[in-house]
Amino acid sequence: MMKTKINKARVFVKAKFKSEGSVLRETVRAQSLGFETRLEIDSQEPAERVAVVVRNAENACYVLQSILNPVPVEPKFTLNGVEFDPLAARLRGKNSYS
């Protein structure tokens, strides 16, 4: 275990998203435009030791690594306790919301 004294750390995250389309027409699409992070550290340790802590923290962060290295998503749905496929379950006839 590393013995690096960090007196204080502050993390700031800025996420940018957009969405387009219509919910009623089922054309809505959400998109991530990116993330900005800022880490402010107070420590009397040498920069090289603090850098090791920062690299280890980023490498061990599940969320950051999932964004940087996307993984498969396996969605499953149930309706009233029964598995169903929302892509196959379309309203018959004209959409009642339009």
PyMOL commands that place a pseudoatom at each C-alpha (Angstrom):
pseudoatom trace, name=CA, resn=MET, resi=1, chain=A, elem=C, hetatm=0, pos=[0.000, 0.000, 0.000]
pseudoatom trace, name=CA, resn=MET, resi=2, chain=A, elem=C, hetatm=0, pos=[1.286, 3.441, -0.873]
pseudoatom trace, name=CA, resn=LYS, resi=3, chain=A, elem=C, hetatm=0, pos=[1.826, 5.947, 1.920]
pseudoatom trace, name=CA, resn=THR, resi=4, chain=A, elem=C, hetatm=0, pos=[1.162, 9.232, 0.147]
pseudoatom trace, name=CA, resn=LYS, resi=5, chain=A, elem=C, hetatm=0, pos=[-0.378, 11.966, 2.302]
pseudoatom trace, name=CA, resn=ILE, resi=6, chain=A, elem=C, hetatm=0, pos=[-3.105, 13.918, 0.524]
pseudoatom trace, name=CA, resn=ASN, resi=7, chain=A, elem=C, hetatm=0, pos=[-4.329, 16.803, 2.693]
pseudoatom trace, name=CA, resn=LYS, resi=8, chain=A, elem=C, hetatm=0, pos=[-7.281, 17.762, 0.549]
pseudoatom trace, name=CA, resn=ALA, resi=9, chain=A, elem=C, hetatm=0, pos=[-8.696, 16.824, -2.849]
pseudoatom trace, name=CA, resn=ARG, resi=10, chain=A, elem=C, hetatm=0, pos=[-11.511, 18.422, -4.802]
pseudoatom trace, name=CA, resn=VAL, resi=11, chain=A, elem=C, hetatm=0, pos=[-12.959, 16.978, -7.991]
pseudoatom trace, name=CA, resn=PHE, resi=12, chain=A, elem=C, hetatm=0, pos=[-15.036, 18.943, -10.472]
pseudoatom trace, name=CA, resn=VAL, resi=13, chain=A, elem=C, hetatm=0, pos=[-16.814, 17.229, -13.357]
pseudoatom trace, name=CA, resn=LYS, resi=14, chain=A, elem=C, hetatm=0, pos=[-18.573, 18.948, -16.228]
pseudoatom trace, name=CA, resn=ALA, resi=15, chain=A, elem=C, hetatm=0, pos=[-20.710, 16.739, -18.457]
pseudoatom trace, name=CA, resn=LYS, resi=16, chain=A, elem=C, hetatm=0, pos=[-22.089, 17.911, -21.776]
pseudoatom trace, name=CA, resn=PHE, resi=17, chain=A, elem=C, hetatm=0, pos=[-25.170, 16.241, -23.263]
pseudoatom trace, name=CA, resn=LYS, resi=18, chain=A, elem=C, hetatm=0, pos=[-27.726, 16.952, -25.933]
pseudoatom trace, name=CA, resn=SER, resi=19, chain=A, elem=C, hetatm=0, pos=[-30.950, 15.388, -27.096]
pseudoatom trace, name=CA, resn=GLU, resi=20, chain=A, elem=C, hetatm=0, pos=[-32.835, 15.749, -30.353]
pseudoatom trace, name=CA, resn=GLY, resi=21, chain=A, elem=C, hetatm=0, pos=[-36.033, 14.439, -31.839]
pseudoatom trace, name=CA, resn=SER, resi=22, chain=A, elem=C, hetatm=0, pos=[-39.490, 13.762, -30.531]
pseudoatom trace, name=CA, resn=VAL, resi=23, chain=A, elem=C, hetatm=0, pos=[-40.605, 11.450, -27.755]
pseudoatom trace, name=CA, resn=LEU, resi=24, chain=A, elem=C, hetatm=0, pos=[-44.070, 11.216, -29.315]
pseudoatom trace, name=CA, resn=ARG, resi=25, chain=A, elem=C, hetatm=0, pos=[-42.660, 10.255, -32.733]
pseudoatom trace, name=CA, resn=GLU, resi=26, chain=A, elem=C, hetatm=0, pos=[-40.111, 7.900, -31.112]
pseudoatom trace, name=CA, resn=THR, resi=27, chain=A, elem=C, hetatm=0, pos=[-37.235, 9.772, -32.777]
pseudoatom trace, name=CA, resn=VAL, resi=28, chain=A, elem=C, hetatm=0, pos=[-35.651, 11.101, -29.584]
pseudoatom trace, name=CA, resn=ARG, resi=29, chain=A, elem=C, hetatm=0, pos=[-31.897, 10.495, -29.335]
pseudoatom trace, name=CA, resn=ALA, resi=30, chain=A, elem=C, hetatm=0, pos=[-29.618, 11.443, -26.470]
pseudoatom trace, name=CA, resn=GLN, resi=31, chain=A, elem=C, hetatm=0, pos=[-25.911, 11.974, -26.972]
pseudoatom trace, name=CA, resn=SER, resi=32, chain=A, elem=C, hetatm=0, pos=[-22.948, 12.701, -24.749]
pseudoatom trace, name=CA, resn=LEU, resi=33, chain=A, elem=C, hetatm=0, pos=[-20.775, 15.513, -26.069]
pseudoatom trace, name=CA, resn=GLY, resi=34, chain=A, elem=C, hetatm=0, pos=[-17.967, 14.880, -23.612]
pseudoatom trace, name=CA, resn=PHE, resi=35, chain=A, elem=C, hetatm=0, pos=[-16.722, 15.362, -20.095]
pseudoatom trace, name=CA, resn=GLU, resi=36, chain=A, elem=C, hetatm=0, pos=[-14.273, 17.723, -18.453]
pseudoatom trace, name=CA, resn=THR, resi=37, chain=A, elem=C, hetatm=0, pos=[-12.691, 16.884, -15.118]
pseudoatom trace, name=CA, resn=ARG, resi=38, chain=A, elem=C, hetatm=0, pos=[-10.517, 18.964, -12.805]
pseudoatom trace, name=CA, resn=LEU, resi=39, chain=A, elem=C, hetatm=0, pos=[-8.771, 17.548, -9.755]
pseudoatom trace, name=CA, resn=GLU, resi=40, chain=A, elem=C, hetatm=0, pos=[-7.332, 20.010, -7.230]
pseudoatom trace, name=CA, resn=ILE, resi=41, chain=A, elem=C, hetatm=0, pos=[-4.963, 18.394, -4.737]
pseudoatom trace, name=CA, resn=ASP, resi=42, chain=A, elem=C, hetatm=0, pos=[-3.256, 19.827, -1.655]
pseudoatom trace, name=CA, resn=SER, resi=43, chain=A, elem=C, hetatm=0, pos=[-0.261, 17.753, -0.575]
pseudoatom trace, name=CA, resn=GLN, resi=44, chain=A, elem=C, hetatm=0, pos=[3.285, 18.234, 0.679]
pseudoatom trace, name=CA, resn=GLU, resi=45, chain=A, elem=C, hetatm=0, pos=[4.355, 15.082, -1.175]
pseudoatom trace, name=CA, resn=PRO, resi=46, chain=A, elem=C, hetatm=0, pos=[6.564, 15.266, -4.282]
pseudoatom trace, name=CA, resn=ALA, resi=47, chain=A, elem=C, hetatm=0, pos=[4.613, 15.628, -7.547]
pseudoatom trace, name=CA, resn=GLU, resi=48, chain=A, elem=C, hetatm=0, pos=[5.890, 12.226, -8.708]
pseudoatom trace, name=CA, resn=ARG, resi=49, chain=A, elem=C, hetatm=0, pos=[4.262, 10.460, -5.723]
pseudoatom trace, name=CA, resn=VAL, resi=50, chain=A, elem=C, hetatm=0, pos=[0.981, 12.346, -6.135]
pseudoatom trace, name=CA, resn=ALA, resi=51, chain=A, elem=C, hetatm=0, pos=[1.007, 11.513, -9.848]
pseudoatom trace, name=CA, resn=VAL, resi=52, chain=A, elem=C, hetatm=0, pos=[1.119, 7.807, -8.971]
pseudoatom trace, name=CA, resn=VAL, resi=53, chain=A, elem=C, hetatm=0, pos=[-1.970, 8.220, -6.759]
pseudoatom trace, name=CA, resn=VAL, resi=54, chain=A, elem=C, hetatm=0, pos=[-3.820, 10.090, -9.525]
pseudoatom trace, name=CA, resn=ARG, resi=55, chain=A, elem=C, hetatm=0, pos=[-2.948, 7.481, -12.168]
pseudoatom trace, name=CA, resn=ASN, resi=56, chain=A, elem=C, hetatm=0, pos=[-4.005, 4.635, -9.868]
pseudoatom trace, name=CA, resn=ALA, resi=57, chain=A, elem=C, hetatm=0, pos=[-7.280, 6.393, -9.033]
pseudoatom trace, name=CA, resn=GLU, resi=58, chain=A, elem=C, hetatm=0, pos=[-8.107, 6.930, -12.721]
pseudoatom trace, name=CA, resn=ASN, resi=59, chain=A, elem=C, hetatm=0, pos=[-7.138, 3.387, -13.659]
pseudoatom trace, name=CA, resn=ALA, resi=60, chain=A, elem=C, hetatm=0, pos=[-9.297, 1.963, -10.841]
pseudoatom trace, name=CA, resn=CYS, resi=61, chain=A, elem=C, hetatm=0, pos=[-12.367, 4.128, -11.564]
pseudoatom trace, name=CA, resn=TYR, resi=62, chain=A, elem=C, hetatm=0, pos=[-15.108, 1.927, -13.037]
pseudoatom trace, name=CA, resn=VAL, resi=63, chain=A, elem=C, hetatm=0, pos=[-17.086, 4.846, -14.469]
pseudoatom trace, name=CA, resn=LEU, resi=64, chain=A, elem=C, hetatm=0, pos=[-14.115, 6.533, -16.140]
pseudoatom trace, name=CA, resn=GLN, resi=65, chain=A, elem=C, hetatm=0, pos=[-12.864, 3.266, -17.588]
pseudoatom trace, name=CA, resn=SER, resi=66, chain=A, elem=C, hetatm=0, pos=[-16.349, 2.418, -18.919]
pseudoatom trace, name=CA, resn=ILE, resi=67, chain=A, elem=C, hetatm=0, pos=[-16.447, 5.770, -20.731]
pseudoatom trace, name=CA, resn=LEU, resi=68, chain=A, elem=C, hetatm=0, pos=[-12.909, 5.489, -22.086]
pseudoatom trace, name=CA, resn=ASN, resi=69, chain=A, elem=C, hetatm=0, pos=[-13.270, 1.807, -23.015]
pseudoatom trace, name=CA, resn=PRO, resi=70, chain=A, elem=C, hetatm=0, pos=[-16.947, 1.173, -23.807]
pseudoatom trace, name=CA, resn=VAL, resi=71, chain=A, elem=C, hetatm=0, pos=[-18.325, -2.227, -22.882]
pseudoatom trace, name=CA, resn=PRO, resi=72, chain=A, elem=C, hetatm=0, pos=[-21.340, -4.151, -24.184]
pseudoatom trace, name=CA, resn=VAL, resi=73, chain=A, elem=C, hetatm=0, pos=[-24.721, -3.460, -22.603]
pseudoatom trace, name=CA, resn=GLU, resi=74, chain=A, elem=C, hetatm=0, pos=[-27.220, -6.297, -22.380]
pseudoatom trace, name=CA, resn=PRO, resi=75, chain=A, elem=C, hetatm=0, pos=[-30.654, -4.792, -21.754]
pseudoatom trace, name=CA, resn=LYS, resi=76, chain=A, elem=C, hetatm=0, pos=[-33.475, -6.984, -20.468]
pseudoatom trace, name=CA, resn=PHE, resi=77, chain=A, elem=C, hetatm=0, pos=[-37.064, -5.881, -19.894]
pseudoatom trace, name=CA, resn=THR, resi=78, chain=A, elem=C, hetatm=0, pos=[-40.046, -7.243, -18.027]
pseudoatom trace, name=CA, resn=LEU, resi=79, chain=A, elem=C, hetatm=0, pos=[-43.637, -6.076, -18.068]
pseudoatom trace, name=CA, resn=ASN, resi=80, chain=A, elem=C, hetatm=0, pos=[-45.816, -7.252, -15.181]
pseudoatom trace, name=CA, resn=GLY, resi=81, chain=A, elem=C, hetatm=0, pos=[-43.205, -9.849, -14.354]
pseudoatom trace, name=CA, resn=VAL, resi=82, chain=A, elem=C, hetatm=0, pos=[-43.010, -11.244, -17.903]
pseudoatom trace, name=CA, resn=GLU, resi=83, chain=A, elem=C, hetatm=0, pos=[-40.029, -10.727, -20.178]
pseudoatom trace, name=CA, resn=PHE, resi=84, chain=A, elem=C, hetatm=0, pos=[-40.830, -8.617, -23.230]
pseudoatom trace, name=CA, resn=ASP, resi=85, chain=A, elem=C, hetatm=0, pos=[-39.131, -6.908, -26.169]
pseudoatom trace, name=CA, resn=PRO, resi=86, chain=A, elem=C, hetatm=0, pos=[-40.033, -3.190, -26.414]
pseudoatom trace, name=CA, resn=LEU, resi=87, chain=A, elem=C, hetatm=0, pos=[-38.824, -3.087, -30.036]
pseudoatom trace, name=CA, resn=ALA, resi=88, chain=A, elem=C, hetatm=0, pos=[-41.328, -5.773, -31.014]
pseudoatom trace, name=CA, resn=ALA, resi=89, chain=A, elem=C, hetatm=0, pos=[-44.157, -4.342, -28.896]
pseudoatom trace, name=CA, resn=ARG, resi=90, chain=A, elem=C, hetatm=0, pos=[-45.395, -1.536, -31.162]
pseudoatom trace, name=CA, resn=LEU, resi=91, chain=A, elem=C, hetatm=0, pos=[-48.781, 0.105, -30.933]
pseudoatom trace, name=CA, resn=ARG, resi=92, chain=A, elem=C, hetatm=0, pos=[-51.111, -1.179, -33.603]
pseudoatom trace, name=CA, resn=GLY, resi=93, chain=A, elem=C, hetatm=0, pos=[-52.492, 1.428, -35.938]
pseudoatom trace, name=CA, resn=LYS, resi=94, chain=A, elem=C, hetatm=0, pos=[-51.912, 5.113, -35.505]
pseudoatom trace, name=CA, resn=ASN, resi=95, chain=A, elem=C, hetatm=0, pos=[-49.845, 6.245, -32.520]
pseudoatom trace, name=CA, resn=SER, resi=96, chain=A, elem=C, hetatm=0, pos=[-52.367, 7.580, -30.016]
pseudoatom trace, name=CA, resn=TYR, resi=97, chain=A, elem=C, hetatm=0, pos=[-49.912, 10.254, -28.847]
pseudoatom trace, name=CA, resn=SER, resi=98, chain=A, elem=C, hetatm=0, pos=[-49.429, 12.064, -32.154]
for i in range(1, 98): cmd.bond("trace and resi %d" % i, "trace and resi %d" % (i + 1))
show_as sticks, trace
zoom trace
